[in-house]
Amino acid sequence: MKKSRFNEHQIMQILKQAEGGIPVPELCRQHGMSSASFYKWRAKYGGMDASMIAEMKSLIEENKRLKRMYAESQMECAIIKEAMTKKW
């Protein structure tokens, strides 16, 4: 997955500038980004502050960890079932 050129702090600053009244095309030109990126950021981070973003990132990491644990346990369960059927 491609890494963004902007970190969350920079994205929040750009969104606050837009809330301050600077037109979106002007912001995009200043920061060298597309308007699609701006609107995607606004949909994802709109109305958040720095602490909420940090909490969201920690929840995403925890969710990844739990999904990985679930997949591993399901794989172990399938292997055990397969071994049990072959044994008898």
HUFEN-V140305 format. One record per residue. RES is the residue in one small letter. PSI is psi in degrees with one decimal (NA if undefined). Layout:
BEGIN
res=RES psi=PSI
res=RES psi=PSI
END
This chain:
BEGIN
res=m psi=137.0
res=k psi=135.3
res=k psi=139.0
res=s psi=147.1
res=r psi=-19.4
res=f psi=137.9
res=n psi=176.4
res=e psi=-36.0
res=h psi=-44.1
res=q psi=-39.4
res=i psi=-42.5
res=m psi=-39.7
res=q psi=-42.3
res=i psi=-42.5
res=l psi=-36.7
res=k psi=-35.0
res=q psi=-39.6
res=a psi=-39.3
res=e psi=-28.0
res=g psi=-11.5
res=g psi=-0.5
res=i psi=130.9
res=p psi=147.9
res=v psi=-44.7
res=p psi=-35.1
res=e psi=-43.5
res=l psi=-43.7
res=c psi=-39.4
res=r psi=-41.3
res=q psi=-41.9
res=h psi=-3.1
res=g psi=47.6
res=m psi=169.7
res=s psi=159.1
res=s psi=-28.3
res=a psi=-40.3
res=s psi=-42.8
res=f psi=-48.1
res=y psi=-32.5
res=k psi=-42.2
res=w psi=-42.2
res=r psi=-37.0
res=a psi=-35.8
res=k psi=-44.7
res=y psi=1.4
res=g psi=128.5
res=g psi=3.9
res=m psi=157.7
res=d psi=-177.7
res=a psi=-38.4
res=s psi=-36.2
res=m psi=-37.3
res=i psi=-42.2
res=a psi=-41.4
res=e psi=-40.4
res=m psi=-41.8
res=k psi=-40.5
res=s psi=-37.4
res=l psi=-37.5
res=i psi=-43.1
res=e psi=-42.0
res=e psi=-39.2
res=n psi=-41.4
res=k psi=-43.7
res=r psi=-44.0
res=l psi=-38.9
res=k psi=-40.1
res=r psi=-43.3
res=m psi=-42.4
res=y psi=-43.9
res=a psi=-41.0
res=e psi=-41.9
res=s psi=-37.3
res=q psi=-37.4
res=m psi=-43.3
res=e psi=-41.8
res=c psi=-43.9
res=a psi=-39.7
res=i psi=-43.0
res=i psi=-43.5
res=k psi=-42.0
res=e psi=-41.8
res=a psi=-37.7
res=m psi=-38.0
res=t psi=-34.1
res=k psi=-30.8
res=k psi=-38.6
res=w psi=NA
END
